[in-house]
Amino acid sequence: MPIYEYECVSCNHRFELKQGFDAETTQPCILCQSVSRRKFHAPTVIYKGTGFYTTDYARKDQPNYDSGSHSNEPADKDTTPAVGKETSSKDVAKEVVKEVTKETNKEA
């Protein structure tokens, strides 16, 4: 049997009752015996699989981890390290600074 939440109309006290599906939607308050009404809550929704906007039409440049296909290709070819050459994040940052400096000098 499901548990329903009720709220009293007069004293605003909230309480839960374990009732069947066919139970009345109004019950007496357990504190003041006034009328209380059943509260409704939004259900939890989890988007899994295909057929939803978040899984089918979301941005294509981000990897979709739900489908199981992981792309190892980098988004920008300019930051791709050469084959056989090891680079660290510091090296990549230095290259970015160099590129920005070159563009700034060209504009000046």
N, C-alpha and C positions, 0 to 999 in steps of 0.2 A: 504494500500500500504506500502511496506517495505521501510526502510531508508537505503541507501547504502552510504558507505564512499569511497571517491575518493582521489587520490593523483596526483598532477601535476607532469609531467615528467621533466619540465624545472625548476620550482621554488620550488618544493617539498611541496607546500601548500596542506594541507588536508582540505577537506570540505565534507559535507553530503548533499545528495539530496534524496528527497522523490519521488520514481519512481515506476512504475509497473514492474512486473516480466519480461516483454518482452522488456524492455528498453535496449538501446545499452550499452555495457560495457565500452566504452570510451566517455567522455564528455569534453567540453571545460572548462578550469580552470576559476573560477569566478574572479580571479585577473589579470592574464596575457593572457587569452584566448588561451593558449597553450593546447595540448592534456593532458588529465588526465585519469588515469586508475582506475578501481574499485578495492578496496582492499578487501581481504578475511580474515575472522577471524575464529578461531576454535570455534565450538559451545561448550556450557557448557554441561557437561555430569555428571549426578548424578546416581550412582549405587544403585538401590533399588530392593529388591526382590531377587529371585534366578536366576541363569543362568550366573552369573558373577564370575570371579576369586576372587574378594575381598569379596564376600558374601558366596561362596561355598567352596573354597579351601584355605582360609586364615588360619592362625594358629588356631588350635582347642583349645589351652589352654586359649585363651582369649574369654570372653563371647561375643556372637553375639546379640546385642541389637535390631537388625532389625527383628529377627525372633520371638521375644516376649518370648523366653525361657531364663530365667535368672537362672543361677546355683548359689546356695548359698554355694556350697562345696568349701572349701579352696584348694589352689593349693598344699600346703605342709602340710602333716599330723603332722609333728613335732611341728608346731606352733599352732596346734588346741588346744584351751582351753578345759579343762575337763568340763564335763556336770555339770552345777550348780555352777561352779567356775567363778567368774567374773575376767577378766584380763584387764589391761589397756595397752596402747602402751608402757609404761615404763616397765611393767612386761615382755612383749614380748621381748623388747630390752635387758633386763637383761638376759633372757633365751638364747638369741642368743649369747651374750657375753660369757656366761658360756660355751656354746657348742664350740665356737671358742677357748676359753682358754683350754678346755679339749683336743681338737684336736692338738693344739700347744704343749701342755705338752707331749702328746703321741709321737709326732715326735721328741722331744728333748731328 
